[in-house]
């Protein structure tokens, strides 16, 4: 039972400091603030979940998605004409 209390407290601390957590992620991954959801709404959503059940972030997967967004998708889009030109 004490382990569950510790996890609940850790989750509440994370939710309470969500704005700071968003800022850390924003800096680490060079993301614009507009890519993040509204903090207050997201706090309400997170409160309904048990965060310890979330999968851990996998750096290789993040890198693969980043590479896809930076290279693969732009290359793919070159195959289509731009209707605005």
C-alpha positions in Angstrom: 0.0 0.0 0.0 2.7 2.6 0.8 4.2 2.1 -2.7 0.8 3.1 -4.2 0.7 6.2 -2.0 4.2 7.2 -3.3 3.1 6.8 -6.9 0.0 8.8 -6.3 2.0 11.6 -4.7 4.5 11.5 -7.5 1.7 11.7 -10.1 0.2 14.7 -8.2 3.5 16.5 -8.1 3.9 15.9 -11.8 0.4 17.3 -12.5 1.0 20.2 -10.2 4.3 21.1 -12.0 3.0 20.3 -15.5 3.8 23.7 -16.9 7.4 23.2 -15.9 7.4 19.7 -17.4 6.1 21.1 -20.7 8.8 23.7 -20.7 11.5 21.0 -20.1 10.3 18.9 -23.0 10.0 22.0 -25.1 13.6 22.9 -24.5 15.0 19.4 -24.8 13.3 18.6 -28.1 13.2 22.2 -29.5 9.4 22.3 -29.8 7.3 25.4 -30.1 4.9 26.2 -27.2 2.0 26.0 -29.6 2.5 22.3 -30.0 1.5 21.6 -26.4 -2.1 21.3 -25.1 -3.7 23.7 -22.7 -2.1 23.0 -19.3 -5.2 23.2 -17.2 -7.2 21.0 -19.5 -4.3 18.5 -19.7 -4.1 18.4 -15.9 -7.7 17.4 -15.7 -7.2 14.7 -18.3 -4.1 13.3 -16.6 -5.9 13.2 -13.2 -8.1 10.4 -14.7 -5.2 8.2 -15.5 -2.5 6.2 -13.6 0.7 7.6 -15.1 2.8 4.7 -13.9 0.9 2.6 -16.5 2.1 4.7 -19.4 4.9 3.2 -21.5 8.3 4.6 -21.1 9.5 6.9 -23.9 11.9 5.2 -26.3 14.6 7.5 -27.6 15.1 5.4 -30.8 11.4 5.7 -31.6 11.5 9.5 -31.0 14.5 9.7 -33.3 12.8 7.6 -36.0 9.7 9.9 -35.9 11.9 13.0 -36.0 13.8 11.7 -39.0 10.6 10.8 -40.8 9.2 14.3 -40.2 12.4 16.0 -41.2 13.3 13.8 -44.3 10.8 11.2 -45.4 7.6 13.3 -45.4 9.2 16.3 -47.2 10.6 13.9 -49.8 7.2 12.4 -50.2 5.5 15.8 -50.6 7.8 16.6 -53.5 5.8 14.2 -55.5 2.7 16.3 -55.3 2.1 19.7 -56.9 1.3 22.7 -54.8 -2.1 24.0 -55.7 -1.2 27.4 -54.2 1.6 28.2 -56.7 
